[in-house]
Amino acid sequence: MTQAAAAKAADVLLGIRRNPFGANVPGSETHPAVTIPDAVRRCRWIAVDINATGFGLFLVSPSMERARLVPCFDSDYPRVSLHTKFVSGSNGEDLVQHTRVSSLPCWWSSDARSASASTLAALDWAGKISPLVPDSSGIAFPVYAERGQCGLVIFYGADISLPPEQLHEIHARCFALFSAVAVMRPGDSGKVPSISKRELECLKLTANGFTSEDIAKLLKLSVHTANQYLTNTTQKLNAVNRMHAVAKALRMGLIE
C-alpha cells in the first residue's frame, strides 16, 4: 500500500468523510485547503482515486508574449520533480494557450494499446494531446479562479483509471482545489512581505521564463546579484524554491 493510500485508509478508519471536491468533512462542515502542504495532500487524494502515481498544479504565466506554465507544487513537494520540468518545458506554450480559451480536459498516452489509453479515449469531453510526461498516460484539467487566474492540474501514471461518469466530479474537485490555492497567502498572518522593486522585477522575469543569466543582462546586474535578489524574495515569501515563490507572488497579485 502506498503512503497516500495508507493515509486515505486511516482517515476512513477515523470516520472522516470527504466531499466531492476532496475536502475533509467532519459532520456537515467543509474544511478547505489552507496551506500548500494541505493542498498537496488534497491533490494526492484525487490522484489515488484515479490511480495516478504523479500530479502537479501549475499557474499560467502572466506574460502574453512568453506563454508558460509555472509549477506551484507536484507529487515530489517540497522538491520539483523531473516530470514537472517536462510539462513546463516544450509543451508549456500550447497548454497555456489551450487553458486560456478552453476548459476541455486533455489526455495523453504513450502506449496506444494500454488499458489507460482505452479508458481515456472513452472520455467524450476530453481531447487528445502529445504526451506531457514520457512513458506514461495522463490527463490535464484546465482550472480557473477569481480575478481571472487560470491554471492546470495534471495527473499521470502507467494505469490511470477514470470512468467517463467520474470525469466531471474529478474536474470539479480540481476547480475547488485551485480556487483554494489561488487565495492562499504566505505566512500565518497573511500580510504582504516587504519586497523591493528590483526583487519583484527579477521574480517577474523568472515567471516569464528568463534564466538568472538572462535577468542579469536585462537588468544590467551580475548573475550573483540576480540570484541574490531571487533568494531574498524566496525567503520573504516563505517559499521552498524560486518557482514556488513565483506561484505565491502570482496568487498574491504581486506580479501579473
Disulfide bonds with the S-S distance in Angstrom:
none
